[in-house]
Amino acid sequence: MEVSLKFATVVGLGIIELWAAIPAGLALGLNPLLTGLASALGSIVVLLFVVFLGDRTRNWIISRRKRKKVKEENSSIDRMWNKYGVIGLGLLSPLITGAPLGAAIGVSLGAPPSRLILWMVIGIVVWTIILTMVSTLGIEGLKALVR
């Protein structure tokens, strides 16, 4: 399989899930740097798609509703959102929920799109680096054990 097809495969998997893209790229024999770039690119593409589409959809739904919804101020989601906010969501969601679901959660909670994108991209890059390093070292460790 040529490098461009491997790269495209990893980008596609990165759109779905970062956890799947990195090991798949390394299993395909793609360079760890290219694997990290491709998986991060896929996650960032889906993040931008979800934030822009979701923000417009959310604004449309809010404008169509005439009545205001009573918000439960002491809900667990509200407490967590007030405590960790966009930064916590952006740093943790690429690892825990994946970029698409994390972005959808942020948009639904009313996070400003620019801040959400910034912190989600930072989270994607950080977790891509960590997961690529751990996966690469794990594969090399297994190769050393087999020898």
SEZA-652264 format. One record per atom (N, C-alpha, C, CB): residue in three letters; atom name; x, y, z. Coordinates in steps of 0.1 Angstrom, whole numbers. Glycine has a CB too. Layout:
N
+------+------+-------+-------+-------+
! resn ! name !     x !     y !     z !
+------+------+-------+-------+-------+
!  ALA !   CA !     X !     Y !     Z !
...
+------+------+-------+-------+-------+
// end
This chain:
147
+------+------+-------+-------+-------+
! resn ! name !     x !     y !     z !
+------+------+-------+-------+-------+
!  MET !    N !     9 !   -12 !     0 !
!  MET !   CA !     0 !     0 !     0 !
!  MET !    C !     9 !    12 !     0 !
!  MET !   CB !   -10 !     0 !    12 !
!  GLU !    N !     6 !    22 !    -8 !
!  GLU !   CA !    15 !    34 !    -9 !
!  GLU !    C !    12 !    43 !     2 !
!  GLU !   CB !    13 !    41 !   -23 !
!  VAL !    N !    21 !    52 !     5 !
!  VAL !   CA !    21 !    61 !    16 !
!  VAL !    C !     8 !    70 !    16 !
!  VAL !   CB !    33 !    70 !    17 !
!  SER !    N !     4 !    75 !     5 !
!  SER !   CA !    -7 !    84 !     4 !
!  SER !    C !   -20 !    77 !     8 !
!  SER !   CB !    -9 !    90 !   -10 !
!  LEU !    N !   -22 !    64 !     4 !
!  LEU !   CA !   -33 !    57 !     8 !
!  LEU !    C !   -33 !    53 !    23 !
!  LEU !   CB !   -34 !    44 !     0 !
!  LYS !    N !   -22 !    50 !    28 !
!  LYS !   CA !   -21 !    48 !    43 !
!  LYS !    C !   -24 !    61 !    51 !
!  LYS !   CB !    -6 !    43 !    46 !
!  PHE !    N !   -19 !    72 !    46 !
!  PHE !   CA !   -21 !    85 !    52 !
!  PHE !    C !   -36 !    88 !    52 !
!  PHE !   CB !   -14 !    96 !    45 !
!  ALA !    N !   -43 !    86 !    40 !
!  ALA !   CA !   -57 !    88 !    39 !
!  ALA !    C !   -65 !    79 !    48 !
!  ALA !   CB !   -62 !    87 !    25 !
!  THR !    N !   -61 !    67 !    50 !
!  THR !   CA !   -68 !    57 !    59 !
!  THR !    C !   -67 !    62 !    73 !
!  THR !   CB !   -61 !    43 !    57 !
!  VAL !    N !   -55 !    67 !    77 !
!  VAL !   CA !   -53 !    71 !    91 !
!  VAL !    C !   -61 !    84 !    93 !
!  VAL !   CB !   -39 !    73 !    94 !
!  VAL !    N !   -62 !    93 !    83 !
!  VAL !   CA !   -70 !   105 !    85 !
!  VAL !    C !   -85 !   101 !    87 !
!  VAL !   CB !   -69 !   114 !    72 !
!  GLY !    N !   -89 !    91 !    79 !
!  GLY !   CA !  -103 !    87 !    80 !
!  GLY !    C !  -106 !    81 !    93 !
!  GLY !   CB !  -106 !    77 !    69 !
!  LEU !    N !   -97 !    73 !    98 !
!  LEU !   CA !   -98 !    67 !   112 !
!  LEU !    C !   -98 !    78 !   123 !
!  LEU !   CB !   -88 !    57 !   115 !
!  GLY !    N !   -89 !    88 !   120 !
!  GLY !   CA !   -89 !   100 !   130 !
!  GLY !    C !  -102 !   107 !   131 !
!  GLY !   CB !   -77 !   109 !   126 !
!  ILE !    N !  -109 !   108 !   120 !
!  ILE !   CA !  -122 !   114 !   120 !
!  ILE !    C !  -131 !   106 !   129 !
!  ILE !   CB !  -128 !   114 !   105 !
!  ILE !    N !  -130 !    93 !   129 !
!  ILE !   CA !  -139 !    85 !   138 !
!  ILE !    C !  -134 !    85 !   152 !
!  ILE !   CB !  -139 !    71 !   132 !
!  GLU !    N !  -121 !    82 !   154 !
!  GLU !   CA !  -116 !    80 !   168 !
!  GLU !    C !  -101 !    81 !   168 !
!  GLU !   CB !  -121 !    67 !   174 !
!  LEU !    N !   -95 !    89 !   176 !
!  LEU !   CA !   -80 !    91 !   177 !
!  LEU !    C !   -74 !    78 !   182 !
!  LEU !   CB !   -77 !   102 !   186 !
!  TRP !    N !   -81 !    71 !   191 !
!  TRP !   CA !   -75 !    59 !   197 !
!  TRP !    C !   -73 !    48 !   186 !
!  TRP !   CB !   -84 !    53 !   208 !
!  ALA !    N !   -82 !    48 !   176 !
!  ALA !   CA !   -81 !    38 !   165 !
!  ALA !    C !   -71 !    42 !   155 !
!  ALA !   CB !   -94 !    36 !   159 !
!  ALA !    N !   -69 !    55 !   152 !
!  ALA !   CA !   -61 !    59 !   141 !
!  ALA !    C !   -46 !    57 !   143 !
!  ALA !   CB !   -64 !    74 !   139 !
!  ILE !    N !   -42 !    60 !   155 !
!  ILE !   CA !   -27 !    59 !   158 !
!  ILE !    C !   -22 !    44 !   157 !
!  ILE !   CB !   -24 !    65 !   171 !
!  PRO !    N !   -28 !    35 !   164 !
!  PRO !   CA !   -23 !    21 !   163 !
!  PRO !    C !   -25 !    16 !   148 !
!  PRO !   CB !   -30 !    12 !   172 !
!  ALA !    N !   -35 !    20 !   142 !
!  ALA !   CA !   -37 !    15 !   128 !
!  ALA !    C !   -26 !    21 !   119 !
!  ALA !   CB !   -51 !    19 !   123 !
!  GLY !    N !   -23 !    33 !   120 !
!  GLY !   CA !   -12 !    39 !   112 !
!  GLY !    C !     1 !    32 !   114 !
!  GLY !   CB !   -11 !    54 !   115 !
!  LEU !    N !     4 !    29 !   127 !
!  LEU !   CA !    17 !    23 !   130 !
!  LEU !    C !    16 !     8 !   125 !
!  LEU !   CB !    19 !    23 !   145 !
!  ALA !    N !     5 !     2 !   126 !
!  ALA !   CA !     3 !   -12 !   121 !
!  ALA !    C !     5 !   -13 !   106 !
!  ALA !   CB !   -10 !   -18 !   125 !
!  LEU !    N !     1 !    -2 !    99 !
!  LEU !   CA !     2 !    -1 !    84 !
!  LEU !    C !    17 !     2 !    80 !
!  LEU !   CB !    -7 !     9 !    79 !
!  GLY !    N !    25 !     5 !    90 !
!  GLY !   CA !    39 !     7 !    87 !
!  GLY !    C !    42 !    22 !    84 !
!  GLY !   CB !    44 !    -1 !    76 !
!  LEU !    N !    32 !    31 !    87 !
!  LEU !   CA !    34 !    45 !    85 !
!  LEU !    C !    43 !    51 !    95 !
!  LEU !   CB !    20 !    52 !    85 !
!  ASN !    N !    52 !    60 !    91 !
!  ASN !   CA !    61 !    66 !   100 !
!  ASN !    C !    53 !    72 !   112 !
!  ASN !   CB !    69 !    78 !    93 !
!  PRO !    N !    58 !    71 !   124 !
!  PRO !   CA !    51 !    77 !   136 !
!  PRO !    C !    47 !    92 !   135 !
!  PRO !   CB !    59 !    75 !   148 !
!  LEU !    N !    56 !    99 !   128 !
!  LEU !   CA !    53 !   114 !   127 !
!  LEU !    C !    41 !   115 !   117 !
!  LEU !   CB !    66 !   121 !   121 !
!  LEU !    N !    41 !   108 !   106 !
!  LEU !   CA !    30 !   109 !    97 !
!  LEU !    C !    17 !   103 !   103 !
!  LEU !   CB !    34 !   101 !    84 !
!  THR !    N !    19 !    93 !   111 !
!  THR !   CA !     7 !    87 !   118 !
!  THR !    C !     1 !    98 !   127 !
!  THR !   CB !    11 !    75 !   126 !
!  GLY !    N !     9 !   105 !   135 !
!  GLY !   CA !     4 !   115 !   144 !
!  GLY !    C !    -2 !   126 !   136 !
!  GLY !   CB !    15 !   120 !   152 !
!  LEU !    N !     4 !   131 !   125 !
!  LEU !   CA !    -1 !   142 !   117 !
!  LEU !    C !   -15 !   138 !   111 !
!  LEU !   CB !     8 !   146 !   106 !
!  ALA !    N !   -15 !   126 !   105 !
!  ALA !   CA !   -28 !   121 !    99 !
!  ALA !    C !   -39 !   120 !   109 !
!  ALA !   CB !   -25 !   108 !    92 !
!  SER !    N !   -36 !   114 !   120 !
!  SER !   CA !   -47 !   112 !   130 !
!  SER !    C !   -52 !   125 !   136 !
!  SER !   CB !   -42 !   103 !   141 !
!  ALA !    N !   -43 !   134 !   139 !
!  ALA !   CA !   -46 !   147 !   144 !
!  ALA !    C !   -54 !   155 !   133 !
!  ALA !   CB !   -34 !   155 !   148 !
!  LEU !    N !   -50 !   154 !   121 !
!  LEU !   CA !   -57 !   161 !   110 !
!  LEU !    C !   -71 !   156 !   109 !
!  LEU !   CB !   -50 !   159 !    97 !
!  GLY !    N !   -73 !   143 !   110 !
!  GLY !   CA !   -87 !   138 !   109 !
!  GLY !    C !   -96 !   143 !   121 !
!  GLY !   CB !   -87 !   123 !   109 !
!  SER !    N !   -90 !   143 !   133 !
!  SER !   CA !   -97 !   147 !   144 !
!  SER !    C !  -101 !   162 !   144 !
!  SER !   CB !   -90 !   145 !   157 !
!  ILE !    N !   -91 !   170 !   139 !
!  ILE !   CA !   -94 !   185 !   137 !
!  ILE !    C !  -104 !   188 !   127 !
!  ILE !   CB !   -80 !   192 !   134 !
!  VAL !    N !  -104 !   180 !   116 !
!  VAL !   CA !  -114 !   182 !   105 !
!  VAL !    C !  -128 !   180 !   111 !
!  VAL !   CB !  -111 !   173 !    93 !
!  VAL !    N !  -130 !   169 !   118 !
!  VAL !   CA !  -143 !   166 !   123 !
!  VAL !    C !  -147 !   176 !   134 !
!  VAL !   CB !  -144 !   151 !   128 !
!  LEU !    N !  -137 !   180 !   142 !
!  LEU !   CA !  -140 !   190 !   152 !
!  LEU !    C !  -146 !   203 !   145 !
!  LEU !   CB !  -127 !   194 !   160 !
!  LEU !    N !  -139 !   208 !   135 !
!  LEU !   CA !  -144 !   220 !   128 !
!  LEU !    C !  -158 !   218 !   122 !
!  LEU !   CB !  -134 !   224 !   117 !
!  PHE !    N !  -160 !   207 !   116 !
!  PHE !   CA !  -173 !   204 !   110 !
!  PHE !    C !  -184 !   204 !   121 !
!  PHE !   CB !  -172 !   190 !   103 !
!  VAL !    N !  -181 !   197 !   132 !
!  VAL !   CA !  -192 !   196 !   143 !
!  VAL !    C !  -194 !   210 !   149 !
!  VAL !   CB !  -187 !   186 !   153 !
!  VAL !    N !  -183 !   217 !   152 !
!  VAL !   CA !  -185 !   230 !   158 !
!  VAL !    C !  -193 !   240 !   149 !
!  VAL !   CB !  -172 !   236 !   162 !
!  PHE !    N !  -189 !   241 !   137 !
!  PHE !   CA !  -196 !   250 !   128 !
!  PHE !    C !  -210 !   246 !   125 !
!  PHE !   CB !  -188 !   252 !   115 !
!  LEU !    N !  -212 !   234 !   122 !
!  LEU !   CA !  -226 !   229 !   119 !
!  LEU !    C !  -234 !   229 !   132 !
!  LEU !   CB !  -225 !   215 !   113 !
!  GLY !    N !  -228 !   225 !   143 !
!  GLY !   CA !  -236 !   224 !   155 !
!  GLY !    C !  -239 !   238 !   161 !
!  GLY !   CB !  -227 !   217 !   166 !
!  ASP !    N !  -230 !   247 !   159 !
!  ASP !   CA !  -233 !   261 !   164 !
!  ASP !    C !  -244 !   267 !   156 !
!  ASP !   CB !  -220 !   270 !   163 !
!  ARG !    N !  -244 !   265 !   143 !
!  ARG !   CA !  -255 !   271 !   135 !
!  ARG !    C !  -268 !   264 !   138 !
!  ARG !   CB !  -252 !   269 !   120 !
!  THR !    N !  -268 !   251 !   140 !
!  THR !   CA !  -280 !   243 !   143 !
!  THR !    C !  -285 !   247 !   157 !
!  THR !   CB !  -277 !   228 !   143 !
!  ARG !    N !  -276 !   249 !   167 !
!  ARG !   CA !  -281 !   253 !   180 !
!  ARG !    C !  -287 !   267 !   180 !
!  ARG !   CB !  -269 !   253 !   190 !
!  ASN !    N !  -281 !   276 !   172 !
!  ASN !   CA !  -286 !   290 !   171 !
!  ASN !    C !  -300 !   290 !   164 !
!  ASN !   CB !  -277 !   299 !   164 !
!  TRP !    N !  -301 !   281 !   154 !
!  TRP !   CA !  -314 !   280 !   147 !
!  TRP !    C !  -325 !   275 !   157 !
!  TRP !   CB !  -313 !   271 !   135 !
!  ILE !    N !  -322 !   264 !   164 !
!  ILE !   CA !  -331 !   259 !   173 !
!  ILE !    C !  -335 !   269 !   184 !
!  ILE !   CB !  -326 !   246 !   180 !
!  ILE !    N !  -326 !   276 !   189 !
!  ILE !   CA !  -329 !   286 !   200 !
!  ILE !    C !  -337 !   297 !   194 !
!  ILE !   CB !  -316 !   292 !   206 !
!  SER !    N !  -335 !   301 !   182 !
!  SER !   CA !  -343 !   312 !   176 !
!  SER !    C !  -357 !   308 !   173 !
!  SER !   CB !  -336 !   317 !   163 !
!  ARG !    N !  -359 !   295 !   170 !
!  ARG !   CA !  -372 !   289 !   167 !
!  ARG !    C !  -380 !   288 !   180 !
!  ARG !   CB !  -371 !   276 !   160 !
!  ARG !    N !  -374 !   286 !   191 !
!  ARG !   CA !  -381 !   284 !   204 !
!  ARG !    C !  -385 !   298 !   209 !
!  ARG !   CB !  -373 !   276 !   214 !
!  LYS !    N !  -397 !   300 !   212 !
!  LYS !   CA !  -401 !   313 !   218 !
!  LYS !    C !  -400 !   313 !   233 !
!  LYS !   CB !  -415 !   316 !   213 !
!  ARG !    N !  -403 !   302 !   239 !
!  ARG !   CA !  -403 !   301 !   253 !
!  ARG !    C !  -389 !   297 !   258 !
!  ARG !   CB !  -413 !   291 !   258 !
!  LYS !    N !  -386 !   302 !   270 !
!  LYS !   CA !  -373 !   299 !   276 !
!  LYS !    C !  -374 !   286 !   284 !
!  LYS !   CB !  -368 !   310 !   285 !
!  LYS !    N !  -364 !   278 !   284 !
!  LYS !   CA !  -364 !   265 !   292 !
!  LYS !    C !  -359 !   269 !   306 !
!  LYS !   CB !  -356 !   254 !   285 !
!  VAL !    N !  -365 !   263 !   315 !
!  VAL !   CA !  -361 !   265 !   329 !
!  VAL !    C !  -348 !   256 !   331 !
!  VAL !   CB !  -372 !   261 !   339 !
!  LYS !    N !  -338 !   262 !   335 !
!  LYS !   CA !  -325 !   255 !   336 !
!  LYS !    C !  -323 !   251 !   351 !
!  LYS !   CB !  -313 !   264 !   332 !
!  GLU !    N !  -320 !   239 !   352 !
!  GLU !   CA !  -317 !   233 !   366 !
!  GLU !    C !  -303 !   237 !   369 !
!  GLU !   CB !  -319 !   218 !   366 !
!  GLU !    N !  -301 !   247 !   379 !
!  GLU !   CA !  -289 !   252 !   382 !
!  GLU !    C !  -279 !   243 !   390 !
!  GLU !   CB !  -291 !   265 !   390 !
!  ASN !    N !  -284 !   233 !   396 !
!  ASN !   CA !  -276 !   225 !   404 !
!  ASN !    C !  -273 !   211 !   399 !
!  ASN !   CB !  -282 !   224 !   418 !
!  SER !    N !  -275 !   209 !   386 !
!  SER !   CA !  -273 !   196 !   379 !
!  SER !    C !  -258 !   193 !   379 !
!  SER !   CB !  -279 !   196 !   365 !
!  SER !    N !  -255 !   180 !   378 !
!  SER !   CA !  -241 !   176 !   378 !
!  SER !    C !  -234 !   181 !   366 !
!  SER !   CB !  -240 !   161 !   379 !
!  ILE !    N !  -240 !   182 !   355 !
!  ILE !   CA !  -234 !   187 !   343 !
!  ILE !    C !  -231 !   202 !   344 !
!  ILE !   CB !  -243 !   185 !   330 !
!  ASP !    N !  -240 !   209 !   350 !
!  ASP !   CA !  -238 !   223 !   353 !
!  ASP !    C !  -227 !   226 !   362 !
!  ASP !   CB !  -251 !   230 !   358 !
!  ARG !    N !  -226 !   218 !   373 !
!  ARG !   CA !  -215 !   219 !   382 !
!  ARG !    C !  -201 !   216 !   376 !
!  ARG !   CB !  -217 !   210 !   395 !
!  MET !    N !  -201 !   206 !   368 !
!  MET !   CA !  -188 !   202 !   361 !
!  MET !    C !  -185 !   213 !   351 !
!  MET !   CB !  -190 !   188 !   354 !
!  TRP !    N !  -194 !   218 !   343 !
!  TRP !   CA !  -192 !   228 !   333 !
!  TRP !    C !  -187 !   241 !   340 !
!  TRP !   CB !  -205 !   231 !   325 !
!  ASN !    N !  -192 !   245 !   351 !
!  ASN !   CA !  -188 !   257 !   358 !
!  ASN !    C !  -174 !   254 !   364 !
!  ASN !   CB !  -197 !   260 !   370 !
!  LYS !    N !  -170 !   242 !   368 !
!  LYS !   CA !  -158 !   240 !   374 !
!  LYS !    C !  -146 !   238 !   364 !
!  LYS !   CB !  -158 !   227 !   382 !
!  TYR !    N !  -149 !   231 !   353 !
!  TYR !   CA !  -138 !   228 !   343 !
!  TYR !    C !  -139 !   236 !   330 !
!  TYR !   CB !  -138 !   213 !   340 !
!  GLY !    N !  -151 !   238 !   326 !
!  GLY !   CA !  -154 !   247 !   314 !
!  GLY !    C !  -148 !   242 !   301 !
!  GLY !   CB !  -149 !   260 !   317 !
!  VAL !    N !  -146 !   251 !   292 !
!  VAL !   CA !  -141 !   248 !   279 !
!  VAL !    C !  -127 !   242 !   279 !
!  VAL !   CB !  -141 !   260 !   270 !
!  ILE !    N !  -119 !   247 !   288 !
!  ILE !   CA !  -105 !   241 !   289 !
!  ILE !    C !  -105 !   227 !   293 !
!  ILE !   CB !   -97 !   250 !   299 !
!  GLY !    N !  -113 !   223 !   303 !
!  GLY !   CA !  -113 !   209 !   307 !
!  GLY !    C !  -119 !   200 !   296 !
!  GLY !   CB !  -121 !   208 !   320 !
!  LEU !    N !  -130 !   205 !   290 !
!  LEU !   CA !  -136 !   197 !   279 !
!  LEU !    C !  -126 !   196 !   268 !
!  LEU !   CB !  -149 !   204 !   275 !
!  GLY !    N !  -120 !   206 !   264 !
!  GLY !   CA !  -111 !   206 !   253 !
!  GLY !    C !   -99 !   197 !   255 !
!  GLY !   CB !  -106 !   220 !   250 !
!  LEU !    N !   -94 !   197 !   267 !
!  LEU !   CA !   -82 !   188 !   270 !
!  LEU !    C !   -85 !   174 !   272 !
!  LEU !   CB !   -75 !   194 !   282 !
!  LEU !    N !   -97 !   171 !   278 !
!  LEU !   CA !  -101 !   157 !   281 !
!  LEU !    C !  -109 !   150 !   271 !
!  LEU !   CB !  -108 !   157 !   294 !
!  SER !    N !  -117 !   157 !   263 !
!  SER !   CA !  -127 !   150 !   254 !
!  SER !    C !  -120 !   142 !   243 !
!  SER !   CB !  -136 !   160 !   249 !
!  PRO !    N !  -109 !   147 !   237 !
!  PRO !   CA !  -103 !   139 !   227 !
!  PRO !    C !   -99 !   125 !   232 !
!  PRO !   CB !   -90 !   146 !   221 !
!  LEU !    N !   -95 !   124 !   244 !
!  LEU !   CA !   -92 !   111 !   250 !
!  LEU !    C !  -104 !   103 !   255 !
!  LEU !   CB !   -82 !   113 !   262 !
!  ILE !    N !  -113 !   109 !   262 !
!  ILE !   CA !  -124 !   102 !   268 !
!  ILE !    C !  -136 !   100 !   259 !
!  ILE !   CB !  -129 !   110 !   280 !
!  THR !    N !  -141 !   110 !   252 !
!  THR !   CA !  -153 !   108 !   244 !
!  THR !    C !  -150 !   109 !   229 !
!  THR !   CB !  -163 !   119 !   247 !
!  GLY !    N !  -138 !   114 !   225 !
!  GLY !   CA !  -135 !   116 !   211 !
!  GLY !    C !  -139 !   130 !   207 !
!  GLY !   CB !  -143 !   106 !   202 !
!  ALA !    N !  -132 !   135 !   197 !
!  ALA !   CA !  -134 !   149 !   193 !
!  ALA !    C !  -148 !   152 !   188 !
!  ALA !   CB !  -124 !   152 !   182 !
!  PRO !    N !  -155 !   143 !   180 !
!  PRO !   CA !  -168 !   147 !   176 !
!  PRO !    C !  -178 !   149 !   187 !
!  PRO !   CB !  -173 !   137 !   166 !
!  LEU !    N !  -178 !   139 !   196 !
!  LEU !   CA !  -188 !   140 !   207 !
!  LEU !    C !  -184 !   151 !   217 !
!  LEU !   CB !  -188 !   127 !   215 !
!  GLY !    N !  -171 !   153 !   219 !
!  GLY !   CA !  -167 !   164 !   228 !
!  GLY !    C !  -171 !   178 !   222 !
!  GLY !   CB !  -152 !   164 !   230 !
!  ALA !    N !  -169 !   179 !   209 !
!  ALA !   CA !  -173 !   192 !   203 !
!  ALA !    C !  -188 !   194 !   204 !
!  ALA !   CB !  -169 !   192 !   188 !
!  ALA !    N !  -196 !   183 !   201 !
!  ALA !   CA !  -210 !   184 !   202 !
!  ALA !    C !  -215 !   188 !   217 !
!  ALA !   CB !  -217 !   171 !   198 !
!  ILE !    N !  -208 !   182 !   227 !
!  ILE !   CA !  -211 !   186 !   240 !
!  ILE !    C !  -208 !   200 !   243 !
!  ILE !   CB !  -203 !   177 !   250 !
!  GLY !    N !  -197 !   205 !   238 !
!  GLY !   CA !  -193 !   219 !   240 !
!  GLY !    C !  -203 !   228 !   234 !
!  GLY !   CB !  -179 !   221 !   235 !
!  VAL !    N !  -207 !   225 !   221 !
!  VAL !   CA !  -216 !   234 !   214 !
!  VAL !    C !  -230 !   234 !   221 !
!  VAL !   CB !  -218 !   229 !   199 !
!  SER !    N !  -234 !   222 !   226 !
!  SER !   CA !  -247 !   221 !   232 !
!  SER !    C !  -247 !   229 !   245 !
!  SER !   CB !  -251 !   207 !   234 !
!  LEU !    N !  -236 !   230 !   252 !
!  LEU !   CA !  -235 !   237 !   265 !
!  LEU !    C !  -233 !   252 !   263 !
!  LEU !   CB !  -224 !   231 !   273 !
!  GLY !    N !  -232 !   256 !   250 !
!  GLY !   CA !  -231 !   270 !   247 !
!  GLY !    C !  -217 !   276 !   247 !
!  GLY !   CB !  -239 !   278 !   256 !
!  ALA !    N !  -207 !   267 !   246 !
!  ALA !   CA !  -193 !   272 !   246 !
!  ALA !    C !  -190 !   281 !   233 !
!  ALA !   CB !  -183 !   260 !   246 !
!  PRO !    N !  -183 !   292 !   235 !
!  PRO !   CA !  -179 !   300 !   224 !
!  PRO !    C !  -171 !   292 !   214 !
!  PRO !   CB !  -171 !   313 !   228 !
!  PRO !    N !  -175 !   292 !   201 !
!  PRO !   CA !  -168 !   283 !   191 !
!  PRO !    C !  -153 !   285 !   190 !
!  PRO !   CB !  -174 !   286 !   178 !
!  SER !    N !  -149 !   298 !   191 !
!  SER !   CA !  -134 !   300 !   189 !
!  SER !    C !  -126 !   294 !   201 !
!  SER !   CB !  -131 !   315 !   188 !
!  ARG !    N !  -132 !   296 !   213 !
!  ARG !   CA !  -125 !   290 !   225 !
!  ARG !    C !  -126 !   275 !   225 !
!  ARG !   CB !  -131 !   295 !   238 !
!  LEU !    N !  -137 !   269 !   221 !
!  LEU !   CA !  -139 !   255 !   220 !
!  LEU !    C !  -129 !   249 !   210 !
!  LEU !   CB !  -153 !   251 !   216 !
!  ILE !    N !  -128 !   255 !   198 !
!  ILE !   CA !  -119 !   250 !   188 !
!  ILE !    C !  -104 !   251 !   193 !
!  ILE !   CB !  -120 !   258 !   175 !
!  LEU !    N !  -100 !   262 !   199 !
!  LEU !   CA !   -87 !   264 !   204 !
!  LEU !    C !   -83 !   253 !   214 !
!  LEU !   CB !   -85 !   277 !   211 !
!  TRP !    N !   -92 !   251 !   224 !
!  TRP !   CA !   -88 !   241 !   234 !
!  TRP !    C !   -90 !   226 !   230 !
!  TRP !   CB !   -97 !   243 !   247 !
!  MET !    N !   -99 !   224 !   221 !
!  MET !   CA !  -100 !   211 !   215 !
!  MET !    C !   -88 !   207 !   206 !
!  MET !   CB !  -113 !   209 !   207 !
!  VAL !    N !   -83 !   217 !   199 !
!  VAL !   CA !   -71 !   214 !   190 !
!  VAL !    C !   -59 !   212 !   199 !
!  VAL !   CB !   -68 !   226 !   181 !
!  ILE !    N !   -58 !   220 !   210 !
!  ILE !   CA !   -47 !   217 !   219 !
!  ILE !    C !   -48 !   203 !   225 !
!  ILE !   CB !   -47 !   228 !   231 !
!  GLY !    N !   -60 !   199 !   229 !
!  GLY !   CA !   -62 !   186 !   235 !
!  GLY !    C !   -59 !   175 !   225 !
!  GLY !   CB !   -76 !   184 !   240 !
!  ILE !    N !   -63 !   177 !   212 !
!  ILE !   CA !   -60 !   167 !   202 !
!  ILE !    C !   -45 !   166 !   200 !
!  ILE !   CB !   -67 !   171 !   189 !
!  VAL !    N !   -38 !   177 !   199 !
!  VAL !   CA !   -24 !   177 !   196 !
!  VAL !    C !   -17 !   170 !   208 !
!  VAL !   CB !   -18 !   191 !   194 !
!  VAL !    N !   -20 !   173 !   220 !
!  VAL !   CA !   -14 !   168 !   232 !
!  VAL !    C !   -16 !   152 !   233 !
!  VAL !   CB !   -19 !   174 !   245 !
!  TRP !    N !   -29 !   148 !   231 !
!  TRP !   CA !   -32 !   134 !   232 !
!  TRP !    C !   -26 !   126 !   220 !
!  TRP !   CB !   -46 !   132 !   233 !
!  THR !    N !   -25 !   133 !   208 !
!  THR !   CA !   -19 !   126 !   197 !
!  THR !    C !    -4 !   124 !   199 !
!  THR !   CB !   -20 !   135 !   184 !
!  ILE !    N !     3 !   133 !   205 !
!  ILE !   CA !    17 !   131 !   208 !
!  ILE !    C !    19 !   120 !   218 !
!  ILE !   CB !    23 !   145 !   213 !
!  ILE !    N !    11 !   121 !   229 !
!  ILE !   CA !    12 !   111 !   239 !
!  ILE !    C !     9 !    97 !   234 !
!  ILE !   CB !     3 !   114 !   251 !
!  LEU !    N !    -2 !    95 !   227 !
!  LEU !   CA !    -6 !    82 !   222 !
!  LEU !    C !     3 !    77 !   212 !
!  LEU !   CB !   -21 !    83 !   217 !
!  THR !    N !     8 !    86 !   203 !
!  THR !   CA !    18 !    81 !   193 !
!  THR !    C !    31 !    76 !   199 !
!  THR !   CB !    21 !    93 !   183 !
!  MET !    N !    36 !    84 !   209 !
!  MET !   CA !    48 !    80 !   216 !
!  MET !    C !    46 !    67 !   224 !
!  MET !   CB !    52 !    91 !   226 !
!  VAL !    N !    35 !    65 !   231 !
!  VAL !   CA !    32 !    53 !   238 !
!  VAL !    C !    31 !    41 !   229 !
!  VAL !   CB !    20 !    55 !   247 !
!  SER !    N !    23 !    43 !   218 !
!  SER !   CA !    21 !    32 !   208 !
!  SER !    C !    35 !    28 !   202 !
!  SER !   CB !    11 !    36 !   198 !
!  THR !    N !    42 !    38 !   198 !
!  THR !   CA !    55 !    35 !   191 !
!  THR !    C !    65 !    28 !   201 !
!  THR !   CB !    62 !    48 !   186 !
!  LEU !    N !    66 !    33 !   213 !
!  LEU !   CA !    74 !    26 !   223 !
!  LEU !    C !    69 !    12 !   226 !
!  LEU !   CB !    75 !    34 !   236 !
!  GLY !    N !    56 !    10 !   226 !
!  GLY !   CA !    50 !    -3 !   229 !
!  GLY !    C !    53 !   -13 !   218 !
!  GLY !   CB !    35 !    -2 !   231 !
!  ILE !    N !    52 !    -8 !   206 !
!  ILE !   CA !    55 !   -17 !   194 !
!  ILE !    C !    70 !   -20 !   194 !
!  ILE !   CB !    51 !   -10 !   181 !
!  GLU !    N !    79 !   -11 !   197 !
!  GLU !   CA !    93 !   -13 !   197 !
!  GLU !    C !    97 !   -23 !   208 !
!  GLU !   CB !   101 !     0 !   198 !
!  GLY !    N !    90 !   -21 !   220 !
!  GLY !   CA !    92 !   -30 !   231 !
!  GLY !    C !    88 !   -44 !   228 !
!  GLY !   CB !    84 !   -25 !   243 !
!  LEU !    N !    77 !   -46 !   221 !
!  LEU !   CA !    73 !   -59 !   217 !
!  LEU !    C !    82 !   -66 !   207 !
!  LEU !   CB !    59 !   -59 !   211 !
!  LYS !    N !    87 !   -57 !   198 !
!  LYS !   CA !    97 !   -62 !   188 !
!  LYS !    C !   110 !   -67 !   195 !
!  LYS !   CB !   101 !   -51 !   178 !
!  ALA !    N !   114 !   -59 !   206 !
!  ALA !   CA !   126 !   -63 !   213 !
!  ALA !    C !   124 !   -76 !   221 !
!  ALA !   CB !   130 !   -52 !   223 !
!  LEU !    N !   112 !   -78 !   226 !
!  LEU !   CA !   109 !   -90 !   233 !
!  LEU !    C !   109 !  -103 !   224 !
!  LEU !   CB !    96 !   -89 !   241 !
!  VAL !    N !   105 !  -101 !   212 !
!  VAL !   CA !   104 !  -112 !   202 !
!  VAL !    C !   118 !  -116 !   198 !
!  VAL !   CB !    95 !  -108 !   190 !
!  ARG !    N !   127 !  -106 !   197 !
!  ARG !   CA !   141 !  -109 !   192 !
!  ARG !    C !   148 !  -118 !   202 !
!  ARG !   CB !   149 !   -97 !   190 !
+------+------+-------+-------+-------+
// end
